[in-house]
Amino acid sequence: MRKFKTESKKLLDLMINSIYTNKEIFLRELISNASDAVDKLYFKSLTDTDVKLSKDDLRILISTDEEARTLTVSDTGIGMSDEELEKNLSTIAHSGSLDFKQENADEQGGDVDIIGQFGVGFYSAFMVASKIDVITKPYGSDQAWKWSSTGVEGYTIEPSEKESHGTDVILTLKPDSDEEEYSRFLQKSEIEQLVKKYSNYVRYPIQMEEQLQRALPKPEDAGDDYVTQYEDYTETQTLNSMIPIWKRAKKDVTDEEYNDFYKLTFHDFEDPAKVISLKAEGTLSYQALLFIPSRQPFDFWSKDYKKGLALYSSGVMIMEKCEDLVPDCFNFVRGVVDSQDLSLNISRETLQQDRQLRAMERRIEKKIKSELADMRDKEREDYEKFFENFGRTLKFGIYSSYGQQAELLSDLLLFYSAKQQKMVTLDEYLDGCGDQQKSIYYAAGDSRDLLSKMPIVKTVLSKGYDVLLCTEDVDEFCLSTLRQYKEKDFKNVASGDLDLETEEEKKLAQDVTEQNTELFEAMQQALGDAVTKVAVSTRLTDEPVCLTAAGPVSLEMEKILSEGPGNEGVKSERVLEINPNHQIFKTLQTAQSLGDTEKVSKYSKLLYDQALLIEGMDIDDPVEFAKSVCELMK
């Protein structure tokens, strides 16, 4: 027995026990090696006229023997001589495929797709095998060779017999244990699942022979007591689809094919809302096929949901969900990315160069944005349905990035217009503004119906300005993060100063305030810490009072934040605004002038509770409120 060199022995031990995180990928590695061997022979046929070969003759065959506990991966590739066996399998981390790529770099084209790089994938088979035999015969040679090894102890190379060129890798699987059921790799269903998962798009057919039974025809002279007879037969099935749908020209793929691929691959029962195809060429070439779902995944808002695109290298799946390929704000996008130019790490499970991922992510991000903008402008009904499902994600993308994603996302946002009574973009809102309008006005609350009835909203609309009705918890945080859009500030209509008053209205409010200083002080004293100020309102017409917020935390923000753990103390700077033209104000003035402090106090609390209810907020003492209302009804 020949011994591995000391450093190779250590590396092999590392390979078996440390480098790979998932035992099942050994099949991916063996199939990738087999594909490389077939590709080398195919390349030889293109460059050597003496090689008479049809591409239809090239394939990879998987077979099992449950009794012997063997799994065999065979190819009809170029094969290896004894010297090549010694060089490629007996020197760990030496890649014959990499040598081939480098030696023929100028001559390779789209018809050749060598996958191997590191010369270590083969040894991953020792994770599941107690012994590996490799029987190989070079193309054009009459001599076959056999390489055998049980792992770190060493290997043997000896002459062997093989009918045709190519290589058979025969794994004798380890005994089953409590930790691992190795015999599952002998089951056709398991092998088929692994091929479809990792190697579905290897360009050569990956086949497996299956033993089946079929009924024999009933003999013409058989009597009524005839028992159906069966015969065994072997059928060769191709397990992989070979040609990825994303590598086919878009004009050659029907919508139905895209929809079927999406539903089968991503386990959805509805067609996607949008199909996005992307092809990049240059220093980093790749193809991407992306899908925007037509509905939220069932676990979209759960902690178990994981974003990411499936990452392939030359048709071999590297990562099922590569999170770095798509930004968080587009976490709903599903799809695949395939590139021959990725710098993979030694286990072929992650990438070595983050800059490649960043370059791909930027291009993918721009493409998604472009397609969504096109959908917004040309397929408005579909876009509004998309936004109903995923608009919250776009808004949260602006808020969570502290505004860094504003340029990317702000023109994709939709809000309900109280004036136009439909969903509008921020640009469409601005189209209805006059030059004199300084701000974009919005109201935040639980429902459009309630918001549209709010006194403050009615007042702003009466002055000819539109109001965006925001009903999602993230809306106000998003707009506060944006701060402005095309040089117009966002302003909550429930904030302190809307600057909508005329000079005459401002002067009148100032006069009323000065004339009723004692009344406002009494009301403030009655309400205590509940409000920071009682003031004259210039924004009310028919209603007696409203509640506004003077500070950065609005009333709606207070409601949302107070629901979170540890935020119980978050309070807005509440201002109770009173309508000086309403009869209730005259009643308060009369009570104050008569020195009826009890009535002023009771009415102040009642008006404050009324303002809270209008805002959809809880009142502090419902029993006291009900009692006060009943007293007024006597």
C-alpha positions in Angstrom: 0.0 0.0 0.0 1.2 3.4 -0.9 1.1 6.1 1.8 -0.2 9.6 1.6 2.5 12.2 2.3 2.3 13.5 6.0 0.9 16.8 5.0 -1.6 15.1 2.6 -2.6 12.7 5.4 -3.4 15.6 7.7 -5.3 17.4 5.0 -7.3 14.3 4.2 -8.3 14.0 7.8 -9.3 17.6 7.8 -11.3 17.1 4.6 -13.3 14.2 6.1 -14.0 15.8 9.4 -14.0 19.6 9.1 -14.3 21.3 5.8 -17.8 20.2 4.7 -20.8 21.0 6.9 -23.3 18.6 5.2 -22.5 15.0 4.4 -25.0 14.8 1.5 -22.9 17.2 -0.7 -20.5 14.3 -1.4 -22.8 13.3 -4.3 -22.7 16.8 -5.7 -18.9 16.7 -5.7 -18.7 13.3 -7.4 -21.1 14.4 -10.1 -19.2 17.6 -10.6 -16.0 15.6 -11.1 -17.8 13.3 -13.5 -19.1 16.2 -15.4 -15.6 17.7 -15.7 -14.3 14.3 -17.0 -17.0 14.2 -19.7 -16.4 17.9 -20.6 -12.7 17.2 -21.1 -13.5 14.4 -23.5 -16.0 16.6 -25.3 -13.4 19.3 -25.6 -10.9 16.9 -27.0 -13.4 15.9 -29.6 -13.7 19.5 -30.7 -10.0 20.0 -31.0 -8.8 16.6 -32.2 -10.3 15.3 -35.5 -9.2 11.7 -34.7 -11.7 11.6 -31.8 -15.1 10.5 -33.2 -17.6 11.2 -30.5 -21.2 12.2 -30.3 -22.4 14.4 -27.5 -25.3 12.0 -27.1 -22.9 9.3 -26.0 -21.8 11.4 -22.9 -23.6 10.7 -19.7 -23.2 10.1 -15.9 -24.7 6.9 -14.4 -25.5 6.3 -10.8 -26.1 2.7 -9.5 -26.5 1.1 -6.2 -26.2 -2.4 -4.6 -28.0 -2.6 -1.3 -26.6 -6.0 -0.5 -23.0 -4.9 -1.0 -23.8 -1.4 0.4 -22.1 0.2 -2.6 -23.0 3.4 -4.5 -21.3 3.9 -7.9 -21.0 7.1 -9.9 -19.9 6.3 -13.4 -19.1 8.6 -16.3 -18.2 8.2 -20.0 -15.5 10.8 -19.8 -11.9 11.0 -20.7 -10.7 8.6 -18.0 -7.2 8.6 -16.3 -4.0 6.7 -16.7 -2.0 5.3 -13.7 0.1 8.4 -13.7 -2.9 10.7 -13.7 -4.4 8.6 -10.8 -1.2 9.1 -8.8 -1.2 12.8 -9.6 -4.9 13.7 -9.2 -6.1 11.3 -6.5 -3.0 10.6 -4.4 -1.9 14.3 -4.0 -4.6 16.0 -2.1 -5.5 19.5 -3.2 -4.2 19.0 -6.7 -6.9 19.6 -9.2 -6.6 18.1 -12.7 -9.6 20.1 -13.7 -7.9 23.3 -12.7 -4.8 22.4 -14.7 -7.1 21.7 -17.7 -8.8 25.1 -17.3 -5.5 26.9 -17.1 -3.9 25.0 -20.0 -6.9 25.5 -22.3 -8.1 28.9 -21.2 -7.8 30.5 -24.6 -9.6 27.7 -26.4 -12.5 27.0 -24.1 -15.9 28.4 -25.1 -19.5 28.1 -24.1 -19.5 24.4 -24.9 -17.0 23.5 -22.1 -17.8 24.2 -18.5 -15.2 22.8 -16.1 -16.4 23.0 -12.5 -13.5 21.7 -10.3 -11.0 24.0 -8.8 -9.4 22.7 -5.6 -8.9 18.9 -6.0 -10.6 18.2 -2.7 -14.2 17.5 -3.6 -13.5 13.8 -4.3 -12.4 13.2 -0.8 -15.7 14.4 0.7 -16.9 10.9 -0.2 -15.0 9.6 2.8 -17.6 11.3 5.0 -20.0 8.5 4.0 -17.7 5.7 2.7 -15.4 3.3 4.5 -13.7 2.5 1.2 -13.5 4.0 -2.2 -12.5 2.2 -5.4 -11.9 4.1 -8.6 -11.8 2.1 -11.8 -10.8 4.2 -14.8 -9.8 3.7 -18.5 -8.4 6.6 -20.5 -9.9 7.4 -23.9 -7.9 5.6 -26.6 -6.2 3.2 -24.2 -6.6 -0.5 -23.8 -5.4 -0.5 -20.2 -7.7 0.3 -17.2 -6.5 1.1 -13.7 -7.9 0.8 -10.2 -7.3 3.2 -7.3 -8.4 2.0 -3.9 -8.3 3.6 -0.4 -9.9 3.3 3.0 -8.9 6.8 3.9 -5.9 8.2 5.7 -4.0 4.9 5.9 -3.1 5.1 2.2 -4.0 3.8 -1.3 -3.2 1.3 -4.0 -3.0 1.6 -7.7 -3.1 -1.6 -9.9 -4.1 -2.7 -13.4 -7.8 -3.5 -13.8 -10.4 -4.3 -16.4 -13.0 -2.0 -17.9 -15.0 -2.3 -21.1 -15.1 1.3 -22.2 -13.4 4.6 -21.4 -14.5 6.7 -18.4 -14.4 6.3 -14.7 -16.4 4.4 -12.0 -16.2 5.7 -8.5 -17.5 3.0 -6.2 -18.3 3.9 -2.6 -18.7 1.2 0.1 -20.9 3.0 2.6 -20.1 3.1 6.3 -22.4 1.1 8.6 -25.4 2.9 9.9 -25.1 4.4 13.4 -27.3 6.3 15.9 -26.0 9.6 14.5 -26.2 8.8 10.7 -28.2 6.5 8.5 -25.8 6.0 5.6 -28.0 3.4 3.9 -30.3 6.2 2.9 -27.8 7.0 0.1 -28.7 3.7 -1.5 -32.4 4.7 -1.9 -33.4 5.9 -5.4 -35.7 8.5 -3.9 -32.9 10.0 -1.8 -30.5 10.1 -4.7 -33.1 11.6 -7.0 -33.8 14.3 -4.4 -30.1 15.2 -4.0 -29.5 15.3 -7.8 -32.4 17.7 -8.3 -31.3 19.8 -5.3 -27.6 20.2 -6.2 -27.0 18.9 -9.7 -30.2 19.4 -11.6 -28.6 21.7 -14.2 -25.4 19.7 -14.9 -25.3 19.8 -18.7 -25.0 16.0 -19.2 -27.8 13.5 -18.4 -27.5 12.0 -14.9 -29.1 8.6 -15.2 -30.1 5.8 -12.9 -31.4 2.4 -13.8 -34.5 1.2 -12.0 -35.8 -2.3 -11.7 -39.5 -2.4 -12.4 -42.2 -4.9 -13.1 -44.9 -5.0 -15.7 -47.8 -7.3 -16.5 -47.4 -9.8 -19.3 -50.1 -10.0 -22.0 -52.8 -12.5 -21.2 -52.4 -15.6 -23.4 -55.2 -16.2 -25.9 -55.8 -19.7 -24.6 -55.8 -18.7 -20.9 -58.8 -19.8 -18.9 -60.9 -17.8 -16.4 -58.7 -18.9 -13.6 -55.7 -17.2 -15.2 -53.5 -15.3 -12.8 -51.7 -12.2 -14.2 -48.0 -12.9 -14.7 -45.3 -10.2 -14.4 -41.8 -9.7 -15.7 -38.9 -7.7 -14.4 -37.3 -5.1 -16.6 -34.8 -2.3 -16.3 -35.6 1.3 -17.3 -33.1 4.0 -17.4 -34.3 7.3 -16.1 -32.7 10.7 -16.4 -32.8 12.5 -13.0 -31.7 16.0 -14.0 -33.3 18.6 -16.4 -29.8 19.6 -17.7 -30.6 22.9 -19.4 -31.5 25.6 -16.8 -34.5 27.7 -17.8 -32.5 30.8 -17.1 -30.0 30.0 -19.7 -32.6 29.8 -22.5 -33.4 32.9 -24.5 -36.4 34.7 -23.0 -38.2 34.6 -26.3 -38.0 30.8 -26.3 -39.6 30.4 -22.9 -43.4 30.6 -22.5 -45.1 32.3 -19.5 -46.4 28.9 -18.6 -42.9 27.4 -18.4 -41.7 30.3 -16.2 -44.8 29.9 -13.9 -44.4 26.2 -13.7 -40.7 26.5 -12.8 -41.5 29.1 -10.1 -44.2 27.1 -8.5 -42.3 23.8 -8.5 -39.0 25.4 -7.3 -40.3 27.7 -4.7 -43.3 25.7 -3.6 -46.0 28.2 -4.4 -49.4 27.4 -5.8 -49.9 30.8 -7.4 -48.2 32.2 -10.5 -45.6 34.9 -9.8 -46.7 38.6 -10.2 -43.5 39.4 -12.2 -40.7 37.5 -13.9 -37.4 39.3 -14.2 -34.6 38.0 -16.4 -31.1 39.4 -16.1 -27.8 38.6 -17.9 -24.5 40.3 -17.1 -21.3 40.0 -19.1 -17.9 41.3 -18.4 -15.3 40.6 -15.7 -18.0 39.0 -13.8 -20.6 37.2 -15.9 -23.8 35.7 -14.5 -27.4 35.1 -15.3 -30.3 35.6 -12.9 -34.0 34.6 -13.1 -36.0 36.4 -10.4 -39.6 36.2 -9.4 -41.9 38.6 -7.5 -44.5 36.5 -5.7 -48.2 37.4 -6.1 -48.8 36.9 -2.4 -46.9 36.9 0.9 -45.3 33.5 1.9 -47.1 32.1 4.9 -44.1 32.6 7.1 -43.1 36.0 5.6 -43.3 37.9 9.0 -42.1 35.0 11.1 -38.5 34.7 12.5 -38.2 31.5 10.4 -38.4 33.4 7.1 -35.0 33.6 5.4 -34.4 35.8 2.4 -31.9 35.0 -0.4 -31.5 33.8 -3.9 -30.3 30.3 -4.9 -26.7 30.5 -6.0 -25.3 28.3 -8.7 -21.9 28.0 -10.2 -21.9 26.4 -13.7 -25.3 24.8 -13.0 -24.2 23.3 -9.6 -26.0 24.7 -6.6 -23.7 26.3 -4.1 -26.1 27.9 -1.7 -29.9 27.4 -1.4 -30.4 30.9 -0.1 -27.6 33.4 -0.6 -28.7 36.3 1.6 -26.0 38.7 0.3 -27.5 38.7 -3.3 -30.6 40.7 -2.4 -31.1 43.7 -0.1 -33.4 43.4 2.9 -35.9 45.8 1.3 -36.4 43.3 -1.5 -36.4 40.3 0.7 -39.6 39.0 -0.9 -37.9 38.4 -4.3 -37.2 34.7 -5.1 -35.0 33.3 -7.8 -31.6 31.9 -8.9 -28.3 33.4 -9.9 -25.8 31.3 -11.9 -22.2 32.3 -12.7 -19.0 30.5 -13.9 -16.8 33.3 -12.4 -17.4 32.9 -8.7 -14.4 32.6 -6.4 -15.6 29.8 -4.2 -14.1 28.6 -0.9 -12.6 25.2 -0.6 -15.8 23.5 0.4 -17.6 25.2 -2.5 -20.3 26.2 0.0 -19.5 29.9 0.3 -17.8 32.6 -1.7 -14.2 33.9 -1.1 -14.6 37.4 -2.5 -17.3 39.6 -1.0 -16.8 42.2 -3.8 -18.2 39.7 -6.3 -21.4 39.4 -4.2 -21.6 43.2 -3.8 -21.3 43.8 -7.5 -24.0 41.2 -8.2 -26.3 42.6 -5.5 -26.0 46.2 -6.8 -26.9 45.1 -10.3 -29.8 42.9 -9.1 -31.0 45.7 -6.9 -31.1 48.1 -9.8 -32.9 45.6 -12.0 -35.6 44.9 -9.4 -36.1 48.6 -8.9 -36.4 49.2 -12.6 -38.9 46.4 -13.1 -41.1 47.5 -10.1 -41.1 51.1 -11.5 -42.1 49.8 -14.9 -44.9 47.8 -13.2 -46.0 50.9 -11.3 -46.3 53.0 -14.5 -47.7 50.4 -16.9 -49.5 47.8 -14.9 -51.0 50.0 -12.1 -53.6 47.5 -10.9 -51.0 44.7 -10.6 -48.6 47.1 -8.8 -51.2 48.1 -6.3 -51.9 44.5 -5.5 -48.1 43.9 -5.2 -47.8 46.9 -2.9 -50.7 45.6 -0.7 -48.5 42.5 -0.1 -45.0 43.9 0.1 -45.3 47.7 0.4 -44.7 47.5 4.1 -41.3 45.9 3.4 -40.4 48.9 1.2 -41.4 51.4 3.9 -39.5 49.5 6.5 -36.5 49.4 4.2 -36.3 53.2 4.3 -36.8 53.3 8.1 -34.4 50.5 9.0 -31.7 51.9 6.8 -31.9 55.3 8.4 -32.9 56.8 5.1 -30.0 55.4 3.1 -32.4 53.5 0.9 -34.6 56.6 0.3 -33.4 57.3 -3.2 -34.0 53.6 -4.2 -37.4 53.2 -2.6 -39.2 56.5 -2.1 -40.7 56.8 -5.6 -42.1 53.2 -5.3 -44.2 54.1 -2.2 -48.0 54.3 -2.4 -50.3 56.1 0.1 -54.1 56.7 0.1 -55.1 60.2 -1.0 -58.0 61.6 1.0 -58.6 64.2 -1.8 -58.3 61.8 -4.8 -59.6 58.8 -2.9 -57.2 56.4 -4.4 -53.6 55.1 -3.9 -51.0 57.6 -5.2 -47.3 57.9 -5.4 -45.5 60.8 -3.8 -44.9 62.2 -7.3 -48.7 62.0 -8.0 -49.4 63.8 -4.7 -47.0 66.6 -5.7 -48.7 66.9 -9.2 -51.8 68.1 -7.4 -50.0 70.6 -5.2 -49.8 74.3 -5.9 -46.6 76.2 -5.9 -47.5 77.8 -2.6 -47.8 74.4 -0.8 -44.8 74.0 1.5 -45.4 70.5 2.9 -46.7 67.1 2.1 -49.5 66.5 4.7 -50.4 63.2 6.1 -52.5 61.7 9.0 -51.6 58.5 10.8 -54.2 56.2 12.4 -55.9 52.8 12.4 -58.2 53.2 9.4 -58.9 55.4 6.4 -62.5 55.8 7.4 -61.7 57.1 10.9 -58.9 59.3 9.6 -61.1 60.9 7.0 -63.5 62.0 9.7 -60.9 63.6 11.9 -61.5 67.3 12.4 -57.9 68.2 11.5 -58.0 66.2 8.2 -61.3 67.9 7.3 -59.8 71.3 8.0 -56.7 70.7 5.8 -58.9 69.4 3.0 -61.1 72.4 3.2 -58.1 74.6 2.6 -57.5 72.8 -0.7 -54.7 70.6 0.4 -54.5 66.9 0.0 -53.8 64.6 3.0 -52.2 61.1 2.8 -54.0 58.7 5.1 -51.5 56.3 6.6 -52.8 53.2 8.3 -49.7 51.0 8.7 -47.6 51.1 11.9 -44.5 51.7 9.9 -45.9 54.6 7.8 -45.1 57.5 10.1 -41.6 56.2 11.0 -40.9 55.9 7.3 -42.0 59.4 6.5 -40.2 60.8 9.5 -37.0 59.1 8.3 -37.5 60.5 4.8 -38.0 64.0 6.2 -38.7 65.5 2.8 -39.4 64.5 -0.8 -38.3 66.8 -3.6 -37.7 69.7 -1.2 -41.1 69.4 0.5 -41.2 68.4 4.2 -43.6 65.8 5.5 -45.9 67.1 8.1 -48.4 65.3 10.3 -51.6 67.2 10.4 -51.8 66.4 14.1 -48.4 68.1 14.7 -48.2 71.5 16.4 -47.9 74.1 13.7 -49.1 73.4 10.2 -48.6 77.1 9.2 -51.9 77.1 7.3 -53.4 80.1 9.1 -53.8 83.6 7.6 -52.2 86.5 9.5 -55.7 87.5 10.5 -56.4 84.1 12.0 -53.1 84.2 13.9 -53.9 87.6 15.3 -57.3 86.5 16.4 -55.9 83.4 18.2 -53.3 85.5 20.0 -56.0 87.9 21.2 -58.2 85.1 22.5 -55.2 83.5 24.3 -54.3 86.8 26.0 -57.9 87.4 27.0 -58.4 83.9 28.5 -55.1 83.3 30.2 -56.7 82.4 33.5 -59.1 80.0 31.8 -56.3 78.2 30.0 -54.3 78.0 33.2 -57.2 76.5 35.0 -57.8 73.9 32.3 -54.0 73.1 32.3 -54.2 72.6 36.1 -57.2 70.4 35.9 -55.5 68.1 33.3 -52.2 68.1 35.1 -49.4 66.1 33.3 -51.8 64.7 30.7 -51.1 67.7 28.5 -48.2 70.0 28.1 -50.4 72.9 27.0 -53.9 74.1 26.4 -54.1 76.4 23.4 -56.5 78.1 21.0 -56.9 76.2 17.8 -56.8 77.8 14.3 -57.4 74.6 12.5 -60.9 73.6 13.8 -64.2 74.7 12.3 -67.2 72.7 13.7 -65.6 70.5 16.4 -64.9 71.8 19.9 -61.4 70.3 20.5 -58.6 68.3 19.1 -55.4 66.8 20.3 -52.1 67.5 18.7 -48.4 66.8 19.5 -45.8 69.5 19.9 -42.7 67.3 20.0 -41.0 64.8 17.7 -43.2 61.9 19.0 -46.6 62.1 17.4 -49.8 60.6 19.0 -49.7 57.7 16.6 -46.1 57.0 17.3 -46.9 57.0 21.0 -49.6 54.3 20.5 -47.2 52.1 18.4 -44.2 52.5 20.6 -46.1 52.0 23.9 -47.1 48.5 22.7 -43.5 47.4 22.6 -41.6 46.0 25.7 -39.8 48.7 27.7 -41.5 51.6 25.9 -44.3 52.1 28.4 -42.9 55.5 29.4 -42.9 56.9 25.8 -45.2 59.9 25.7 -45.9 62.6 23.1 -46.1 66.3 24.1 -49.9 66.5 24.0 -51.5 69.8 23.3 -55.3 70.2 23.8 -56.5 72.7 21.2 -59.9 74.3 21.7 -62.1 76.0 19.1 -62.8 79.6 20.3 -65.8 79.8 18.0 -67.6 76.7 19.5 -70.4 77.1 22.1 -68.5 74.9 24.6 -65.7 77.5 24.8 -68.3 80.2 25.7 -69.6 77.8 28.4 -66.1 77.4 29.8 -65.6 81.2 29.7 -68.9 81.7 31.7 -67.9 79.1 34.3 -64.5 80.7 34.7 -66.0 84.2 35.1 -68.4 82.8 37.8 -65.6 81.1 39.6 -67.1 77.6 39.1 -63.7 75.8 39.2 -65.4 72.4 39.5 -67.3 72.9 36.2 -64.2 74.1 34.4 -62.3 71.1 35.7 -65.0 68.5 34.8 -65.5 70.0 31.3 -61.7 70.1 30.7 -61.4 66.4 31.5 -64.4 65.6 29.5 -63.1 67.5 26.4 -59.7 65.9 26.8 -61.3 62.4 26.9 -63.3 63.3 23.8 -60.2 64.3 22.0 -58.5 61.0 23.0 -61.4 59.0 21.6 -61.3 61.0 18.3 -57.6 60.0 18.0 -58.4 56.4 18.7 -56.6 56.4 22.0 -57.6 54.9 25.3 -59.0 57.2 28.0 -57.6 57.0 31.5 -60.9 56.6 33.4 -63.8 55.3 31.3 -66.0 55.1 34.4 -65.5 58.7 35.2 -66.0 59.7 31.6 -69.3 57.8 31.4 -70.5 59.3 34.7 -69.7 62.8 33.4 -71.6 62.3 30.2 -74.7 61.0 32.1 -74.6 64.1 34.3 -74.7 66.3 31.3 -77.7 64.3 30.0 -79.9 65.0 33.1 
